[in-house]
C-alpha cells in the first residue's frame, strides 16, 4: 500500500477510535485529556520544534512565504471567507479567523511530500513551517489575547498597571508560553536540543510522540457536529481551499522559473489541515473566562473543535488528489481558474439565499401595499355611499 495513503488511514482510524469511545467518556474526562494535551504533550512538541530550528539567511524566503500566506488568509477570513456569518455570531467569526489561516503540515502534508517528492523537498517544507509556527504560536496567541481583553467584562475600572499585571500572570500560568520563552532564550544563546542532557532529550521526545494520537483521539471523542453546522464548516473549508489555490496560482505565475516539485510544494502546503495550536489558545482563554464567569465567550470552542475534525480528512483527501493528478496542478492558469471556480461555487448558496430573501421581502411589501390600497378603496367607497345617503335624506 502507498505510504502516504497508509499514513492517512492511520490518522483517520485513530479519530474513528475516539468516536467509538464517545459513549464511554464523560465530559469531565475530556477536560482531563485536554489538560494533558495543553499542559504536557503540546508544550513538549513546541519545545522540540523550536530547538530544531536552524536558520540559513539564503533560505529565509520559505518561512517568509509561509508567513505571508498566513497573514493573507487571516485578512481574507475577516473580510471575505466569513462573510456568511451574521454580525451577532462574533465568537464563531473569531474562531474561524483563528483556525482557517493556520496550517498543520506535520499531520496532513509532510507524509505525502516525503512519499511523492522526496526528502529534499520535505526539508524545504520544514523550513516553510517555521514561518507558520511563528504565526500560530505567537501572532495568533497575541490576537487571541487582544480579543479576550477587548471582550472581557470588568466590573470595576482597572488601571493600566493592573491590566498589564493580569496579562503577565495569565501568560506565565500557561506551560506553552513558558516553553516558548525558554526555547527562544536557548536559541538566542546558540543552544539546541542536542545541547541538553540525553535523558532530558529522550523525555521530551517521548512526550512529544504522545501529541498526535492524543489530539486525534480527543477530536474523535469530543466532536459533535449538527447538520446545519456541518454545512457551514464544509462551505468554509471549500472557500479556504479555493483561496489557497488562487494564492498558489498567483505565486506560481509570478515566479515562472519554479520547478514542478516546487510548484507542487507551493500548492499542497497551504492546503494542510487547520492547526491544533490556535485551538489550544482558544481553550486557554476559555479556561480564564470560566474562572471570571465571563457571560459572552470570546470564542466558540466546540465549533472550533468541529472544524478541526472536518479539516483533517478534508485536507488529506485533497492532497492525495493533488499528487495523484499532479500534471494538472503544476499549471498556474489551472490553479487560478480552479480557485475562482471553487470560490464561486462556495458562495453560490449565499447569493441564492440573499436573492430569495430580497424577493420574499419585496413580495411581502407588495402584498402589504395591495392590502392597504384595498382597504383604502373600500373605505372610500363606504364614505361615498354614506355621503350620497345623507344628501338624499337632506333633500
C-alpha positions in Angstrom: 0.0 0.0 0.0 1.2 3.6 -0.8 2.9 5.0 2.3 1.0 8.4 2.2 -2.3 6.6 1.8 -1.4 4.3 4.7 -0.5 7.3 6.9 -3.8 8.9 6.1 -5.7 5.8 7.0 -3.8 5.6 10.3 -4.8 9.1 11.3 -8.5 8.6 10.3 -8.6 5.3 12.2 -7.4 7.0 15.4 -10.1 9.6 15.1 -12.6 6.8 14.5 -11.5 5.1 17.7 -12.1 8.3 19.5 -15.7 8.5 18.1 -16.3 4.9 19.3 -15.2 6.0 22.8 -17.7 8.9 23.0 -20.3 6.9 25.0 -17.6 5.6 27.4 -16.0 9.0 28.1 -17.8 11.7 30.2 -17.3 15.4 29.6 -15.2 15.8 32.8 -12.9 13.1 31.5 -12.5 15.1 28.3 -11.3 18.0 30.3 -8.6 15.9 31.8 -7.5 14.8 28.3 -7.4 18.4 27.2 -5.3 19.4 30.2 -2.9 16.6 29.3 -2.6 17.8 25.7 -2.3 21.6 26.6 0.0 21.2 29.6 2.2 18.2 28.7 2.1 17.0 25.1 1.8 20.3 23.3 4.5 22.1 25.2 6.9 19.2 24.6 6.1 19.3 20.9 6.7 23.1 20.7 9.9 22.8 22.7 11.4 20.2 20.4 10.2 22.0 17.3 11.8 25.3 18.5 15.1 23.8 19.4 15.4 22.1 16.0 15.2 25.4 14.1 18.4 26.2 12.2 18.0 29.3 10.1 20.1 30.0 7.0 19.9 33.5 5.6 19.5 32.3 2.0 16.6 30.1 2.9 14.5 32.7 4.8 12.3 33.0 1.7 10.5 29.8 2.7 9.3 30.8 6.2 8.6 34.3 4.9 6.4 32.9 2.1 4.5 30.7 4.6 4.1 33.6 7.0 2.8 35.9 4.1 0.3 33.2 3.2 -0.9 33.0 6.8 -1.4 36.8 7.0 -3.2 37.0 3.7 -5.5 34.2 4.8 -6.2 36.0 8.1 -7.2 39.1 6.2 -9.3 37.2 3.7 -11.1 35.3 6.5 -12.0 38.6 8.2 -13.3 40.4 5.2 -14.2 37.6 2.7 -14.4 33.9 3.9 -16.6 34.5 7.0 -19.0 36.9 5.2 -21.8 34.3 5.5 -22.0 34.7 9.3 -24.4 37.1 10.9 -22.9 40.1 12.8 -24.2 38.6 16.1 -22.0 35.5 15.6 -18.9 37.2 16.7 -17.5 34.2 18.6 -17.8 32.0 15.6 -16.2 34.6 13.3 -13.2 34.9 15.7 -12.9 31.1 15.8 -12.8 31.0 12.0 -10.2 33.8 12.0 -8.0 31.7 14.3 -8.3 28.4 12.5 -8.7 28.9 8.8 -5.4 30.8 8.2 -3.4 28.2 10.2 -1.9 25.1 8.8 -0.7 21.8 10.3 1.6 20.4 7.6 3.1 17.8 10.0 -0.1 15.9 10.3 -1.7 16.3 6.8 1.0 17.4 4.4 4.6 16.1 5.3 3.8 12.4 4.9 2.7 13.0 1.3 5.6 15.3 0.5 8.1 12.7 1.5 6.2 10.0 -0.4 5.8 11.9 -3.6 8.5 14.5 -3.7 11.4 13.1 -1.5 13.4 14.2 1.5 14.9 17.3 -0.2 11.5 18.9 -0.8 10.5 17.8 2.7 13.4 19.8 4.2 12.2 22.9 2.4 8.7 22.3 3.6 10.0 22.1 7.2 11.8 25.4 6.7 8.5 26.9 5.5 6.8 25.6 8.6 9.0 27.8 10.7 7.0 30.8 9.4 3.8 29.0 10.1 4.9 28.2 13.6 5.7 31.9 14.3 2.2 32.7 13.1 0.2 30.1 15.0 2.3 30.1 18.2 3.0 33.8 18.7 0.9 36.1 16.4 -2.4 34.1 16.8 -1.8 34.0 20.6 -1.4 37.8 20.7 -4.5 38.2 18.6 -6.5 35.9 20.9 -5.4 37.7 24.0 -6.3 41.1 22.4 -9.8 39.8 21.7 -10.0 38.4 25.2 -9.1 41.7 26.8 -11.4 43.6 24.5 -14.3 41.2 25.1 -13.8 40.9 28.9 -16.5 42.4 31.2 -14.7 44.2 34.0 -16.9 45.2 36.9 -14.5 47.9 38.2 -12.3 50.1 36.2 -8.7 48.7 36.2 -5.6 50.8 36.0 -3.1 50.2 33.2 -0.6 48.6 35.6 -3.3 46.2 36.9 -4.2 45.2 33.4 -0.6 44.5 32.5 -0.1 42.6 35.7 -3.2 40.4 35.0 -2.0 39.8 31.4 1.5 38.8 32.6 0.1 36.4 35.2 -2.1 34.8 32.6 0.9 34.4 30.3 3.2 32.7 32.8 0.4 30.4 34.0 0.4 28.7 30.6 3.0 26.0 30.1 3.0 26.6 26.4 4.2 30.2 26.9 6.9 29.2 29.4 8.2 26.6 26.9 8.3 29.2 24.0 10.2 31.7 26.2 12.7 29.1 27.3 13.2 27.8 23.7 13.7 31.3 22.3 16.2 32.1 25.0 18.2 28.9 24.3 18.2 29.7 20.6 19.4 33.2 21.4 22.4 31.6 23.2 23.1 29.3 20.3 21.8 26.2 22.1 19.7 23.4 20.5 18.1 20.1 21.5 21.5 18.3 21.4 22.9 20.7 24.0 20.6 19.2 26.6 21.4 16.1 28.7 20.5 12.8 26.9 17.9 11.8 29.5 16.1 15.2 29.0 16.2 14.9 25.2 14.7 11.4 25.4 12.0 12.5 27.8 11.0 15.5 25.7 10.9 13.3 22.5 8.9 10.6 24.2 6.2 13.1 25.5 6.2 14.7 22.0 5.3 11.4 20.4 2.1 11.4 22.5 0.9 14.6 20.8 -0.6 13.2 17.6 -2.5 10.2 18.9 -3.8 12.2 21.9 -5.1 15.1 19.7 -6.7 12.7 17.2 -8.4 10.7 20.0 -9.6 13.9 21.7 -11.1 15.2 18.4 -12.9 11.9 17.9 -14.2 11.8 21.5 -15.3 15.4 21.7 -16.6 16.2 18.2 -20.4 16.8 18.0 -21.5 18.1 14.6 -25.1 19.0 13.8 -26.4 19.1 10.2 -26.5 22.9 9.9 -23.0 23.4 11.4 -21.6 20.7 9.1 -22.8 22.6 6.0 -21.2 25.8 7.3 -17.9 24.1 8.1 -17.7 22.4 4.7 -18.6 25.7 3.0 -15.8 27.5 4.9 -13.2 24.7 4.1 -14.1 24.9 0.4 -13.6 28.7 0.5 -10.3 28.2 2.2 -9.3 25.6 -0.5 -10.3 27.9 -3.3 -8.5 30.9 -1.9 -5.4 28.8 -1.3 -5.4 27.6 -4.9 -5.8 31.2 -6.0 -2.8 32.4 -4.0 -0.7 29.4 -5.1 -1.5 30.2 -8.7 -0.5 33.8 -8.3 2.8 32.9 -6.7 3.5 30.3 -9.4 2.5 32.7 -12.1 4.8 35.5 -10.7 7.8 33.1 -10.4 7.8 31.2 -13.8 11.3 29.6 -13.0 9.9 27.3 -10.4 10.4 23.5 -10.9 7.3 21.2 -10.9 8.3 19.9 -7.5 8.4 23.5 -6.1 5.0 24.3 -7.6 3.5 21.2 -6.0 5.0 22.2 -2.7 3.6 25.7 -3.2 0.1 24.1 -3.8 -0.1 21.4 -1.1 1.5 23.2 1.8 -1.4 25.8 2.1 -3.9 23.0 1.7 -2.8 21.4 5.0 -5.4 20.9 7.7 -6.1 23.6 10.3 -3.6 23.6 13.1 -4.4 22.4 16.7 -2.4 25.3 18.2 -5.0 28.0 17.7 -7.5 25.7 19.4 -5.1 25.4 22.3 -5.0 29.2 22.6 -8.8 29.4 22.5 -9.1 26.7 25.1 -6.7 28.5 27.4 -8.8 31.7 27.1 -12.0 29.7 27.7 -10.5 28.5 31.0 -9.7 32.1 32.0 -13.3 33.1 31.1 -14.8 30.3 33.1 -12.8 31.5 36.2 -14.0 35.1 35.6 -17.6 33.9 34.8 -17.5 35.7 31.5 -21.1 35.8 30.1 -20.0 36.4 26.4 -17.3 33.9 25.4 -14.6 35.2 23.1 -14.5 32.0 21.0 -16.9 29.1 20.2 -14.5 26.3 21.2 -16.9 23.5 20.3 -17.3 25.0 16.8 -13.5 25.2 16.6 -13.2 21.5 17.5 -15.7 20.5 14.8 -13.7 22.5 12.3 -10.5 20.6 13.2 -12.4 17.3 13.0 -13.6 18.0 9.5 -10.4 19.7 8.3 -8.0 16.8 8.7 -9.8 14.2 6.5 -10.8 17.0 4.1 -7.2 18.2 3.6 -5.6 14.7 3.4 -8.0 13.5 0.7 -7.5 16.8 -1.2 -3.7 16.5 -1.0 -3.8 12.9 -2.2 -5.9 14.0 -5.1 -3.4 16.8 -6.0 -0.5 14.4 -6.0 -2.5 11.8 -7.9 -3.2 14.3 -10.7 0.0 16.4 -10.3 0.3 17.1 -14.0 -2.8 19.3 -13.9 -1.7 21.2 -10.7 1.7 22.5 -12.0 0.0 24.9 -14.4 -0.6 28.4 -12.8 -3.5 29.1 -15.1 -5.2 25.9 -14.0 -4.7 26.8 -10.3 -6.1 30.3 -10.8 -9.2 29.0 -12.7 -9.8 26.3 -10.2 -9.5 28.7 -7.3 -12.0 31.1 -8.9 -14.5 28.3 -9.7 -14.4 26.8 -6.2 -14.9 30.2 -4.6 -17.8 30.9 -6.9 -19.5 27.6 -6.1 -18.9 28.0 -2.3 -20.6 31.5 -2.4 -23.5 30.4 -4.7 -25.8 29.3 -1.9 -25.3 32.6 0.0 -26.1 34.6 -3.2 -29.2 32.4 -3.8 -30.3 32.9 -0.2 -29.8 36.7 -0.4 -31.7 36.8 -3.7 -34.6 34.7 -2.3 -34.7 36.8 0.9 -34.9 40.0 -1.1 -37.6 38.5 -3.4 -39.6 37.3 -0.4 -39.2 40.7 1.2 -40.4 42.5 -1.9 -43.4 40.1 -2.2 -44.4 40.8 1.4 -44.1 44.6 0.9 -46.1 44.4 -2.3 -48.8 42.3 -0.6 -49.0 44.8 2.3 -49.3 47.7 -0.1 -52.1 46.0 -2.0 -54.0 45.1 1.2 -53.6 48.7 2.4 -54.8 50.0 -1.0 -57.8 47.6 -1.0 -58.8 48.8 2.5 -58.5 52.5 1.4 -60.6 51.7 -1.7 -63.3 50.0 0.4 -63.2 52.9 3.0 -63.5 55.4 0.2 -66.5 53.6 -1.3 -68.2 53.4 2.0 -67.7 57.1 2.5 -69.1 58.0 -0.9 -72.2 55.7 -0.3 -72.8 57.3 3.1 -72.4 60.8 1.7 -75.0 60.0 -1.0 -77.4 58.7 1.5 -77.0 61.8 3.7 -77.6 64.1 0.7 -80.7 62.1 -0.2 -82.1 62.4 3.3 -81.4 66.1 3.4 -83.3 66.7 0.2 
